[in-house]
């Protein structure tokens, strides 16, 4: 649980905390994913793929920096209140999907499932890496798995 509200004076805190969604007392990762989904729907869904990929890449780098900063300030290795990783993973899961409620629900459920269960490459990355990169990279793998499964489902249907 996040307790040092003095840190909120720094922009890295707001990024790491997913614009405050990580402050949720219940399921901060899910709240971060939901806010990420909403922001994608409103701001990115109709943008060209190159811009979406650029936002994800820049967001990843920013997330590594913000996570490293938050870890250094709090001394907590991978705190649940850092949810920017959910933003990046959720955005990856939404790539190339149609802007429909069904597609977004599918991407959300798949991403949360892979992120929570942490099997395969997600679990490997979670155990293998540390620091801000470690916080971020397992969610990238969860997002990629969700993207692959969602694309497979939509191509079969």
C-alpha positions in Angstrom: 0.0 0.0 0.0 1.3 3.4 -0.9 1.7 5.7 2.1 4.3 8.4 1.3 2.0 11.0 -0.4 4.9 13.5 -0.4 6.2 11.6 -3.4 3.2 12.8 -5.4 5.0 16.1 -6.0 7.1 14.4 -8.6 5.8 13.5 -12.1 7.5 10.0 -11.9 5.2 9.2 -9.0 2.1 10.0 -11.1 3.4 7.9 -14.0 4.4 4.9 -11.8 1.0 5.1 -10.1 -0.9 5.2 -13.4 -2.3 8.7 -12.9 -3.5 7.6 -9.4 -5.1 4.3 -10.4 -2.4 2.5 -8.4 -3.7 4.1 -5.2 -6.8 1.9 -5.3 -7.1 -0.1 -2.1 -8.6 -3.0 -4.1 -7.0 -4.5 -7.2 -4.7 -1.6 -8.2 -3.4 -3.6 -11.2 -6.9 -4.1 -12.5 -7.8 -0.5 -11.9 -4.6 0.5 -13.8 -5.6 -1.8 -16.7 -9.1 -0.4 -16.8 -7.8 3.2 -17.0 -5.3 2.2 -19.6 -8.1 0.6 -21.7 -10.2 3.7 -21.4 -7.3 6.0 -22.4 -6.5 3.8 -25.4 -10.2 3.8 -26.4 -10.4 7.6 -26.2 -7.0 8.7 -27.5 -5.2 6.0 -29.4 -7.5 3.4 -30.9 -8.0 5.3 -34.1 -4.4 6.4 -34.5 -2.0 4.8 -37.0 -0.2 1.7 -35.8 3.2 3.4 -36.1 2.0 6.1 -33.6 0.6 3.4 -31.3 3.9 1.5 -31.3 5.8 4.8 -30.6 3.5 5.6 -27.6 4.1 2.1 -26.3 7.9 2.2 -26.8 8.2 5.7 -25.2 5.8 4.7 -22.5 7.9 1.6 -21.7 11.1 3.6 -21.3 9.2 6.2 -19.2 7.8 3.4 -17.1 11.3 1.9 -16.5 12.5 5.3 -15.3 9.5 6.0 -13.1 9.5 2.5 -11.6 13.3 2.8 -10.8 12.6 6.2 -9.2 9.7 4.8 -7.1 11.6 1.8 -6.1 14.6 4.0 -5.0 12.3 6.3 -3.0 10.2 3.6 -1.3 12.7 0.8 -1.0 10.0 -1.7 -2.2 11.2 -4.0 -5.0 8.0 -4.5 -7.0 5.2 -2.7 -5.2 1.6 -3.4 -6.3 0.9 0.3 -6.5 3.2 0.7 -9.5 0.7 0.1 -12.3 2.3 1.8 -15.3 3.4 -1.7 -16.3 -0.3 -2.6 -16.6 -0.8 0.4 -18.9 1.9 -0.8 -21.3 0.9 -4.4 -21.2 -2.8 -3.5 -21.7 -1.9 -1.2 -24.6 0.1 -4.0 -26.3 -2.9 -6.4 -25.9 -5.1 -3.8 -27.6 -2.9 -3.4 -30.7 -4.6 -4.1 -34.0 -7.9 -5.0 -32.4 -11.1 -3.4 -33.7 -12.5 -0.6 -31.5 -15.4 -2.7 -30.2 -16.6 -3.5 -26.7 -16.2 -7.2 -27.4 -12.6 -6.8 -28.6 -11.7 -4.6 -25.6 -13.2 -6.9 -23.0 -11.4 -9.8 -24.6 -8.1 -8.0 -24.5 -8.6 -6.9 -20.9 -9.5 -10.4 -19.7 -6.7 -12.0 -21.5 -4.1 -9.5 -20.4 -5.2 -9.7 -16.7 -5.2 -13.5 -16.9 -1.7 -13.7 -18.2 -0.5 -11.0 -15.9 -1.9 -12.6 -12.8 -1.2 -16.3 -13.6 2.4 -15.5 -14.6 3.1 -18.7 -16.6 5.6 -19.3 -19.3 7.5 -16.2 -20.5 5.6 -13.9 -18.1 6.8 -15.9 -15.1 10.2 -16.3 -16.5 10.6 -12.5 -17.0 9.1 -11.8 -13.5 11.8 -14.0 -11.9 14.7 -13.1 -14.2 14.7 -9.3 -14.1 14.6 -6.7 -11.4 14.4 -3.0 -11.0 12.3 -0.8 -13.2 12.9 -3.0 -16.2 11.8 -6.0 -14.2 8.6 -4.3 -13.1 7.8 -3.5 -16.8 9.0 -6.5 -18.8 6.7 -9.3 -17.5 3.7 -7.1 -18.4 5.1 -6.7 -21.9 5.1 -10.5 -22.2 1.6 -10.7 -20.8 0.5 -8.1 -23.3 2.1 -10.0 -26.2 0.5 -13.2 -25.2 -2.9 -11.5 -24.8 -2.4 -9.9 -28.2 -1.5 -13.2 -29.9 -4.5 -15.0 -28.4 -6.9 -12.1 -29.1 -5.7 -11.9 -32.7 -6.1 -15.7 -33.1 -9.6 -15.6 -31.8 -10.6 -12.7 -34.0 -9.1 -14.3 -37.1 -10.9 -17.6 -36.4 -14.2 -15.8 -35.8 
